Amino acid sequence: MRKPRLVDRAIRMLTSFKNETPEREASSADRAPISPTPSATRGYAVLDVETTGLNPARMDRIVEIAIVLVSDDGRIEEEWSTLVNPQRDVGPTRIHGITATDVLAAPTFQDVMGRVLGLLEGRVLVAHNADFDVRFLLAELRQAGKEVADPTRVPQLCTMRWSTAFVSSSSRRLIDCCAAAGVDLTNAHTAAGDARATAELLRHYLRASPPPPPWQDVMHQAVAYRWPTAAGFGEALARSRAQVVSEPKHAWLERVVSHMPRAGDAQVDSYLAVLEMALLDGFLAEHEKEALVETAQNSGLDRDTVLDLHKRYLRAMGEVALEDGVVTESERADLKGVAALLGLPSDAVKQALEAVREGSHEGAYALSASAIQLEAGDRVVFTGDMNRARDEWERDIRRFGLETGGVTKATKIVVAGDPNSLSGKAAKARTYGIPIVTESAFARLLEKQGSGQA
């Protein structure tokens, strides 16, 4: 795929970088206790960012930022990090581990800009490959309407550039420099993990250098440097990866079944139609959850009716699975996945299959053969970082007479690496009411197309 090759090239460029800083070996005397420097700075601000790509000039954005404050003598004073909503596709999830779902409720950079600038003020900005992190920081500030007067004078210290002076590592990569310095790098490719490791690496450099450190000129520069002010910008709450993991998976369901009227004229068919389309790919995206909430409310469904509809839907799936008398492991996994998405109890699949075997059709809901039918000439649009190469997908759809391109009102389906994608294509598809499905769901759709079942 294209992006891995770009990342590999970037890594090779970093590891082959020729440092202009003279090499030196740290003697035992260099490892004496650190004395604070008379620089009058507030110390260091160690920065790390995870991004949607490698080039902010091509509209790549920050998706996670972390800042660790370090004193002049190397003590960690404070740690802060947050996911950032980039207001576009999140990029290579396989590298940074961040999905579109993770950042939907995260603050934008503008939301946290005041906090970022406050942490940087009066400190030397430190990063491993600082040019990269600073470029993205300055681009985000520009995007928020805050220009840095002289970008070339940002008081920065690059632990990668100084690595040859203080460690003997196999490469200039953070993981190798940390290993050579005896620093544990946990949670690599997270902003918080990399920033903490870089802060520890900086401490190693400080211990190996008698005061004042060889970058004293940068420390003096930091005293006089003034970042833009962020007056008028409130500070949004940070949103960490741990918060995303710990959140209830079915909080949306409570919004469907809670605060509903206890009685009403239920419009069951309309709700089930939305539910079937939403579950086409076995994944409930945020906009699909919103559609279910809105449909339930507009239809006047009470909480018991909604929960009963979910059970009936699962039972209908069970009937399809038992048509040949056998429930395969794959079918059972699908049933369990849907039950979990609908917030049904762990024994719901067992109960649904038992009801089908006993011939109970009470309240059953007839599933359509397929919620989406593809025909020659239909347009399929791909968006986001895909598990499979984009050109391979496009080659496959051409075999079925399908076409691709931009999103129009005539587009039949959008295939996304993450159905919660914030890309422009995904946003336009939601506006037009076009289904957005996962790669795996689309693969199954094509498989049925090939076997004549679609």
KABEL-V810864 format. One record per pair of residues at least 24 apart in sequence whose C-alpha atoms are under 8 Angstrom apart, sorted by the first residue. I is the first residue (numbers start at 0). GAP is how many residues later the second one is. D is the distance in Angstrom with one decimal. If there is no record, write none. Layout:
# KABEL-V810864
I,GAP,D ; I,GAP,D
This chain:
# KABEL-V810864
0,387,7.8 ; 0,388,5.6 ; 2,89,7.6 ; 6,47,7.8 ; 10,162,7.5 ; 13,115,7.8 ; 13,158,6.5 ; 13,159,7.1 ; 14,156,5.1 ; 14,157,4.7 ; 14,158,6.3 ; 15,155,7.7 ; 15,156,7.7 ; 16,155,7.9 ; 18,142,5.7 ; 18,143,7.4 ; 18,145,7.3 ; 19,141,7.9 ; 20,140,7.3 ; 20,141,6.6 ; 20,143,7.8 ; 20,144,7.1 ; 21,142,8.0 ; 21,143,6.6 ; 22,141,5.7 ; 22,142,4.3 ; 22,143,7.7 ; 23,140,7.7 ; 23,141,4.9 ; 23,142,6.8 ; 24,140,6.7 ; 24,141,6.5 ; 25,140,6.7 ; 25,182,5.4 ; 25,183,7.2 ; 26,181,7.6 ; 29,177,6.7 ; 29,178,4.9 ; 29,179,5.5 ; 29,180,5.7 ; 30,176,5.2 ; 30,177,5.2 ; 30,178,7.4 ; 30,179,8.0 ; 31,175,6.9 ; 31,178,7.8 ; 32,174,6.9 ; 33,39,5.6 ; 33,40,7.8 ; 33,172,7.0 ; 33,173,6.0 ; 33,176,7.3 ; 33,177,7.2 ; 34,38,6.1 ; 34,176,6.4 ; 35,36,5.5 ; 35,37,5.1 ; 35,175,7.4 ; 36,35,6.5 ; 36,36,7.7 ; 36,174,6.2 ; 36,175,5.6 ; 36,176,7.9 ; 37,174,7.9 ; 38,177,7.4 ; 38,180,6.2 ; 38,181,5.9 ; 38,184,7.8 ; 39,180,7.7 ; 39,183,6.8 ; 40,31,7.7 ; 40,81,5.9 ; 40,82,5.9 ; 40,83,7.8 ; 40,178,6.4 ; 40,179,7.2 ; 40,181,6.6 ; 40,182,5.3 ; 41,29,6.9 ; 41,30,7.3 ; 41,80,5.7 ; 41,81,5.3 ; 42,26,7.5 ; 42,27,5.9 ; 42,28,4.5 ; 42,29,4.6 ; 42,79,7.7 ; 42,80,5.2 ; 42,81,6.5 ; 43,25,5.8 ; 43,26,4.9 ; 43,27,6.2 ; 43,28,6.9 ; 43,79,4.9 ; 43,80,4.7 ; 43,81,6.0 ; 43,82,6.6 ; 44,24,4.7 ; 44,25,6.2 ; 44,74,7.0 ; 44,75,5.9 ; 44,78,5.9 ; 44,79,6.0 ; 44,80,5.0 ; 44,81,5.9 ; 45,24,7.3 ; 45,79,5.9 ; 45,80,4.5 ; 45,81,5.7 ; 45,149,6.1 ; 45,150,7.9 ; 45,152,7.0 ; 45,153,6.1 ; 46,78,6.8 ; 46,79,6.0 ; 46,80,5.3 ; 46,86,7.3 ; 46,148,5.8 ; 47,79,6.3 ; 47,80,7.8 ; 47,85,6.4 ; 47,143,5.2 ; 47,144,7.3 ; 47,146,6.5 ; 47,147,5.2 ; 48,84,6.2 ; 48,142,5.3 ; 49,46,6.6 ; 49,139,7.2 ; 49,140,6.9 ; 49,141,5.9 ; 50,39,7.6 ; 50,40,7.5 ; 50,45,8.0 ; 51,37,7.2 ; 51,38,5.0 ; 51,39,4.2 ; 51,40,6.5 ; 52,38,6.1 ; 52,39,7.3 ; 55,79,7.3 ; 55,80,5.9 ; 55,83,6.4 ; 56,82,7.9 ; 60,25,5.7 ; 60,75,7.1 ; 60,79,7.3 ; 61,24,6.1 ; 61,47,7.7 ; 61,74,6.9 ; 61,78,7.6 ; 62,27,6.7 ; 62,35,7.8 ; 62,40,7.6 ; 63,126,7.7 ; 63,127,6.1 ; 64,126,5.5 ; 64,127,7.5 ; 65,125,5.2 ; 65,126,5.1 ; 65,129,6.3 ; 66,49,7.9 ; 66,52,7.6 ; 66,125,7.5 ; 66,128,6.5 ; 67,127,6.4 ; 67,128,6.5 ; 67,131,6.9 ; 68,50,7.6 ; 69,129,7.0 ; 72,130,7.7 ; 72,133,7.3 ; 73,128,7.2 ; 73,129,4.8 ; 73,132,6.7 ; 74,128,7.5 ; 75,123,7.5 ; 79,112,7.6 ; 80,110,7.2 ; 80,111,6.0 ; 80,157,6.9 ; 80,158,7.8 ; 80,159,6.7 ; 81,24,7.8 ; 81,156,4.9 ; 81,157,4.9 ; 81,158,5.0 ; 81,159,7.8 ; 82,24,7.3 ; 82,155,7.2 ; 82,156,5.5 ; 82,157,5.8 ; 82,158,7.0 ; 83,24,5.2 ; 83,25,6.1 ; 83,155,7.9 ; 84,24,7.2 ; 86,335,6.0 ; 86,336,7.6 ; 87,333,7.6 ; 87,334,4.6 ; 87,335,4.6 ; 87,336,6.8 ; 88,295,6.0 ; 88,332,5.6 ; 88,333,4.8 ; 88,334,4.4 ; 88,335,7.9 ; 89,294,7.7 ; 89,331,7.5 ; 89,332,7.4 ; 90,293,6.6 ; 90,294,5.6 ; 91,293,5.7 ; 92,292,7.2 ; 94,94,7.0 ; 95,93,5.3 ; 95,94,6.4 ; 96,92,7.9 ; 96,93,7.9 ; 98,319,6.9 ; 99,318,6.4 ; 99,319,8.0 ; 99,320,5.4 ; 99,321,5.1 ; 99,322,6.6 ; 100,185,7.7 ; 100,317,7.8 ; 100,319,5.6 ; 100,320,7.5 ; 101,139,7.6 ; 101,142,6.2 ; 103,316,8.0 ; 104,134,8.0 ; 105,132,7.3 ; 105,133,5.7 ; 106,129,6.4 ; 106,130,7.2 ; 106,131,6.9 ; 106,132,7.3 ; 108,31,6.9 ; 108,35,7.8 ; 109,31,7.9 ; 109,34,5.7 ; 109,123,7.8 ; 110,122,7.1 ; 110,123,7.0 ; 110,124,6.1 ; 110,125,5.3 ; 111,122,7.8 ; 111,123,5.5 ; 111,124,5.7 ; 111,125,7.9 ; 111,126,7.7 ; 112,28,7.7 ; 112,117,7.0 ; 112,120,7.6 ; 112,122,7.6 ; 113,115,7.7 ; 113,116,5.1 ; 113,117,7.6 ; 113,119,6.2 ; 113,120,6.9 ; 113,121,6.2 ; 114,120,6.3 ; 116,110,6.6 ; 116,111,7.4 ; 116,112,7.4 ; 116,113,7.4 ; 119,107,7.7 ; 120,104,7.9 ; 120,105,6.8 ; 120,106,6.3 ; 121,100,5.5 ; 121,101,5.3 ; 121,102,7.5 ; 121,103,6.8 ; 121,104,7.4 ; 122,32,7.8 ; 122,96,7.6 ; 122,99,5.6 ; 122,100,7.2 ; 123,31,5.4 ; 123,32,5.6 ; 123,33,6.8 ; 123,94,7.0 ; 123,95,6.1 ; 123,98,5.6 ; 124,29,7.8 ; 124,30,6.0 ; 124,31,4.5 ; 124,32,6.1 ; 125,30,5.6 ; 125,31,4.7 ; 125,32,5.9 ; 125,33,7.1 ; 126,29,7.8 ; 126,30,6.6 ; 126,31,5.3 ; 126,32,6.2 ; 126,33,7.9 ; 126,68,7.6 ; 126,71,6.8 ; 127,30,5.4 ; 127,31,4.9 ; 127,32,5.0 ; 127,46,6.7 ; 127,70,6.6 ; 128,29,5.7 ; 128,30,7.0 ; 128,31,5.5 ; 128,32,7.3 ; 129,26,7.1 ; 129,27,6.9 ; 129,28,5.0 ; 129,29,7.7 ; 129,30,7.9 ; 130,27,7.8 ; 145,82,6.4 ; 146,81,7.1 ; 147,79,6.8 ; 147,80,6.4 ; 153,68,7.9 ; 153,71,7.4 ; 154,63,5.6 ; 154,64,7.3 ; 154,66,6.0 ; 154,67,5.3 ; 154,70,7.4 ; 155,62,6.9 ; 156,58,7.8 ; 156,61,7.5 ; 158,39,7.4 ; 158,42,7.5 ; 158,43,6.8 ; 165,39,6.0 ; 165,42,6.9 ; 173,24,7.5 ; 176,24,7.8 ; 249,91,7.1 ; 249,92,7.6 ; 249,93,6.1 ; 251,37,6.6 ; 252,89,7.2 ; 252,90,6.9 ; 254,38,6.7 ; 255,36,7.3 ; 255,37,5.1 ; 255,40,6.7 ; 255,41,7.7 ; 255,47,7.3 ; 255,50,7.5 ; 256,45,7.0 ; 256,46,4.2 ; 256,47,7.4 ; 256,49,6.5 ; 256,50,7.2 ; 257,45,6.3 ; 258,44,8.0 ; 259,37,7.0 ; 259,40,7.4 ; 259,41,6.8 ; 259,42,5.1 ; 259,43,5.9 ; 260,39,6.8 ; 260,40,7.1 ; 260,41,5.2 ; 260,42,7.6 ; 261,40,5.0 ; 261,41,7.0 ; 262,37,7.8 ; 262,38,7.4 ; 262,39,5.8 ; 263,36,5.5 ; 263,37,6.3 ; 263,38,6.8 ; 264,34,7.4 ; 264,35,6.3 ; 264,36,7.1 ; 265,33,5.9 ; 265,34,5.8 ; 265,35,5.0 ; 265,36,7.7 ; 265,39,7.8 ; 266,32,5.3 ; 266,33,7.5 ; 266,34,7.2 ; 267,31,7.9 ; 267,33,8.0 ; 267,41,7.8 ; 269,25,7.4 ; 269,29,8.0 ; 270,24,6.0 ; 270,25,6.4 ; 270,28,7.7 ; 271,37,7.4 ; 271,41,7.9 ; 275,91,8.0 ; 275,95,7.2 ; 276,94,6.1 ; 276,158,7.7 ; 278,59,7.6 ; 279,91,7.0 ; 279,157,7.4 ; 279,161,7.2 ; 280,156,5.6 ; 280,157,6.1 ; 280,159,7.4 ; 280,160,4.6 ; 280,161,7.7 ; 281,52,7.5 ; 281,55,7.1 ; 281,56,6.4 ; 281,159,7.5 ; 282,58,7.6 ; 282,136,8.0 ; 282,154,7.9 ; 282,155,7.7 ; 283,57,7.1 ; 284,134,5.7 ; 284,135,5.4 ; 285,134,6.3 ; 286,133,7.5 ; 286,143,7.7 ; 309,32,6.4 ; 309,34,7.8 ; 310,33,7.5 ; 310,37,7.6 ; 310,41,7.6 ; 311,51,6.6 ; 311,52,5.6 ; 311,53,6.1 ; 312,51,7.6 ; 312,52,6.2 ; 313,24,7.3 ; 313,25,6.8 ; 313,35,7.3 ; 313,38,6.6 ; 314,34,8.0 ; 314,37,4.8 ; 314,38,6.9 ; 314,40,7.6 ; 314,41,7.0 ; 314,49,7.0 ; 314,50,8.0 ; 315,48,6.3 ; 315,49,5.8 ; 315,50,6.4 ; 315,51,6.5 ; 316,50,7.7 ; 317,31,7.9 ; 317,34,6.3 ; 317,35,5.5 ; 317,38,6.8 ; 318,34,7.5 ; 318,37,6.0 ; 321,31,8.0 ; 321,34,7.9 ; 369,84,6.9 ; 372,81,6.0 ; 373,38,7.6 ; 373,75,7.5 ; 373,80,7.1 ; 374,26,7.7 ; 374,27,7.2 ; 375,24,6.4 ; 375,25,4.5 ; 375,26,5.2 ; 376,24,5.8 ; 376,25,5.0 ; 376,26,6.1 ; 377,24,5.2 ; 377,25,6.2 ; 377,33,6.9 ; 377,34,6.0 ; 378,24,4.8 ; 378,25,5.2 ; 378,26,7.3 ; 378,31,7.2 ; 378,32,4.9 ; 378,33,5.6 ; 378,34,7.1 ; 379,24,5.0 ; 379,25,7.5 ; 379,31,6.3 ; 379,32,6.1 ; 379,33,5.3 ; 379,34,5.8 ; 379,35,7.3 ; 380,24,6.0 ; 380,25,6.5 ; 380,26,6.5 ; 380,30,7.3 ; 380,32,6.6 ; 380,33,4.7 ; 380,34,6.1 ; 381,32,5.8 ; 381,33,4.8 ; 381,34,5.9 ; 382,31,7.3 ; 382,32,6.3 ; 382,33,5.0 ; 382,34,6.8 ; 382,40,7.1 ; 382,42,6.6 ; 382,43,7.1 ; 383,32,5.7 ; 383,33,5.2 ; 383,34,7.0 ; 383,37,6.9 ; 383,39,7.0 ; 384,31,7.8 ; 384,32,5.4 ; 385,30,7.2 ; 385,31,4.7 ; 385,53,7.7 ; 386,30,7.0 ; 386,52,7.8 ; 396,49,8.0 ; 399,49,7.9 ; 399,50,7.9 ; 408,25,7.9 ; 412,24,7.5 ; 414,24,6.0 ; 414,27,6.9
